[in-house]
Amino acid sequence: MSPLLKLVVGLASLMLGLGYLYRPDLIERMNALLREYFLNDAYIALERKKWGAFFLLISFLFLYMAWTSLAR
């Protein structure tokens, strides 16, 4: 995986994580668009903090991997 792709995935995960934690209304709008295919409203409402923490951890992992790859 290239460092640039790791950086993009890390930043996208960071934005999703922060969105779940601080702006759930934006996530609910996104959910409305994807509801029929991937997501369930009740599940998202109940698991908001877990998903937010998950995306933040994934973002830190990818950002760290990108940082170490770019630092070489």
N, C-alpha and C positions, 0 to 999 in steps of 0.2 A: 504494500500500500504506500503510495507516495506521500511525502510530508504535506503537500498542499491539500490532498484529499483528507488527510487526518485533521488538518486545521479546519477545513470546511465542516466536516462531520462534528468536530468538537464545538465549533461556534454555533452550529445549528442545534446541537443538544443543549448547549448553554442557554440559548434563547428559549427553547421549549421548557427547560427546567425552571427558568425564572418566570416564564409565562404561567406555568402551572401553579407556582407558589404565590406570585404577586398579582397577576392579571387573569384570573380564571374566566372572566367574561370573554376575553379574546379567544381562549381555548374553547369555550363553549360555542363561539361563532364558527371556529374551525371545525369543531365537532359536528355542527349542524350540516356542514357540507359533506363530511365523510361518514356520517351516521349510518347510512344504509349499507356501507361496504365494510367498515372496520370497527367502528366504535359503538358503545352502548352508553346512553346517558346516565343511567343509574350507576354503572361501574365507574365512570369518570368522576361523577360527583362524590362517590364514596372513597375512591382511591387517589384523590388529587394530590395529597402530600407524598404518598409513596411514589407516584409517577414523577413528581417534581424532583424528589431526591434522586431517583434513578437517573433522570436525564442530566442532572447536575454532576453526578458521579461519572457518567459516561463522557460528559463534556470535559471534565478534568483529566480523564484518562487519555482522550484523543488529543487534547491540547498539550499534555505533557509529552506524548509520543511525537507530536509534530515539533515541539520545542527541541527535543533531544535530536531529532533527525535534522533539523535546520541548523543546529549549533555545530554540527560536525564540519 
